[in-house]
Amino acid sequence: MKIFPAIDIKDKKCVRLVKGDFNNKTEYKNSPVNQANSYKDHGFKNLHIVDLDGALYGETVNLDIVYEIVKKSNLKVEIGGGIRNFENIQKYLDVGVEKIILGSAAIKDKNFLREACLKFPGKIALGLDAKDGKLSVSGWKENSNISTLEFLKGVNDYGVSRLIFTDINRDGTKESPNFDETSKVANISNCPVIISGGVSSINDVKKASNMENIEGIIVGKAIYDGDIKLEELVKEDA
């Protein structure tokens, strides 16, 4: 199973939000580039990045930082946050990002998701961020009435290469991921699923590794707060 240490970037800094709330934010001293290098030095191979500025403004606000991370760390990077057009997808691919996560733009416009998968085969990941079984969009500020599972059924044959499922109620809380809901998603998904939101301990990681159609897990706040040691976590990375 792949371990994806997480870096959320806001105002050029590493931050963590609780349940996506920009008013409930913790800033960390380590710069995004140094944090990525620390993951590389510990032996990790993958990295999950969210450009929170991008999520707010719909632009590749931190492209320079992402480029520096890819160049210096050589990690396989997936990135999300306000990616709403082909131009911005191409910008990230040009600097060496492996997977582009489409969220709000894909949910609001299925045709955009379909065309992106055709135009960039093997490069598009779908980010499904859910609250009580319904998808949220626009940096989690808008709740839709769209069922997570029904939406997935409708786009399952588009050619998405990876699915990142986040339970917003768990994100940044360290209350353990919503394994039950993730299992429902993984059971119907045509592509492998990444678990996101709420990882609290190494036991959560071990549990995820035994689930069907799970490619990996994203770990964020539990790393920054010292609940999971990198030396311990990297042993689960395969």
N, C-alpha and C positions, 0 to 999 in steps of 0.2 A: 504493500500500500504506500502511496505517495504522501509525504508530509509537506504541507504548504505553510511555512511560517508566514505570518501576515505583516504587511506594512501599510498603514493608512497614512496618507500624506495630506496635511492641511497647513497652509502658510509655510511651506518648506520644512515642516517638522513632522516627526512621527507622533501620531496621536491615536487614541482609542476612544470610541464613543460607546455609550450604553444605549442599546436599542435604537441606534441610529440618530440619537438626539444630539444636535450640535451644541446645545446648551449644557450637555452632560459629558464634557470632554476632558480627557487627561492628556497632557503633553509630556513627552519623554525627552530626556537630554540628548540621547544618541540621534545623530542625523540619519535620514533614510539611507544614505549611501553607506555609512558606517554600520548601520544595523544589518543591511544586506550582506556586507562583507563578513560580519560576525557569523551570520548563518552559513555562508560559504566556508569559513574557516572551521566550523563545527562539522562540516561534511554534508550539509543538505544540498539537494540538487534542484529543488523547485522553490518558487516564491510567488505569493499572492499579493498583489498591490491594488489598493483602491485609491484613486485620485479623488479625494473628497471635494477639492476645489472644482475639479472637472464635473463632478456630480451636481454641483450647485450652478455652474455656468455653462455647461455643455461644450467646453473647449478642452484642448490638451494642455491644461495650465502647467503641469509639471513634467512636460515632455523631456526637458533638459535633465531633470533628476533621474527619470526613468532610463534615459540613454546612458547616463553615468553608471547607474546600477548594473545595467546589462553588460556594459563594456568592462567594468572593473570586477564584477562578481562571476560573470559567465553562468549565472543561474538561469534555469528555464522559467521565464516570467509569464504569468497570466495577469492581465490588468483590466480593471473595470472602473467606471465612474464617468458618466456623461458622454459616452461614445455614441454619437447619434447620426453619423454619416460615413460614407465610404472614405472620404478624404482623411478623417481622423483615424480610421482603421489602418489605412495605408501608412500614415505617419508612425504609428506604433510598430507596425511590421518592419518598416524601414530602419528603425533603431534596434531591431533584433528581438522584439517581444515574440514569444511563442504562441500565446493564445489571447484573443481579444474577447472580453466578456461584454455581451450586449444584454442590457436589462430593460430599463424603461422604454427605450426606443423600440425594442423588439416586441414588447408587450402592447404598446400603443399602435404598432404598425407591423403586422405579421409579414407583410410583403417585403419590408426592409430586412427582416430576419432571413427570409427565404433567399432573397437576392444576395445578401451578404454571404450566406453559406455557399452559394453558387460561385460567387466572385472570388472568395477566399477559402477554397476547400481545405478542410482540416484545421482551420485557424480560428473558427468561431465557437466560443463557449456561450451558453445561455445562462444568465443569472436570474433565478427565480427567488425573489425575496417575499416571504409570506408572513401574514399575521392572521391567526385564527382561520387558516385554510384559504385566505384570500390574498391575492397578489398586491404588493405595494409598489409605487413608482415614484419617480422624481425625488431621488434621495430619501425615499421612505416618508416623504411629506404627504403624499396622496395615497389613500387607500382605495383600491378598486373593488368592484363587486365581482371580479373575475376569479373563479375557482382555480386554484393552482393545478389540480389534476386535470380539469377540463381543458385548460389552456395547453397543457403539455400534450394531451391527446391530439389536439388540433395542429401541433407543429412537429410532432414526433418524427415525421418522415422528411423534414426539411434538410437534414444533413448536418445538424449540430454535432460537434465533435466531443463536447463535454458539457455537463450540466452542473452548475453550482447552486445548491439549495440552502437557503438561509432562513431559519425561523427568527424573525425580528425580535420576538418576545424573549429569546434566549441570548441574542447577540450582545457581547460585552458583559454578560451577567455572571459567567462562570457557574451556571446552574446545570450544566451538561446539555448537549444537543438534543433536539427533538428527534430521537431515533425512530419513534413510531411513524411520524409523518414522513421522515426521510425514507423509510422503508417503502411506504406507499408510492412515493415518487420514483424510487429506484426500481420498483417492481414493474412499472409501466414504461420507463424510459428506454428508448432505443440506444441511448449513448450512456457511457459511464458517468456516475454521479460523484460530486465532491460534497462532503458534509461541511457545513459552516454554521457558526453561531453557538456560543455557550460552552465550549470545551473548558473543562475545569481541572482535569487530572490526566495522568497517563492511562488510567483505566478507561476513560472515554475513548482514547485513541485505540487501545487494545480491542474494545468492544466494536468499534467501527471496522476494524480489520477482518472481523468475522461475518460481516454483512454481505449480502449478495449485490452485485453490480455497483459496488462502491470502489471508486478509483483512488480516493484519497480523502484527507481531512485538513481543514484550515485551522491553525492555532494562532491566536493573537494575544489577547489580554493575559491569559494564563502564563505566557512566556514573559511578558513585560513585568508582571507582578511577582514572578519567581515561583509560581505554583508548579510549573513544569520546568525542569532543568533541561537545557539544550542537549547535554551529554546523554540524558536518559531518552529524550525524544528522538534523537537521530538514530537510535538503535531500532526504532520501529519503521524507519524510512527504507522502502525497498523499491 
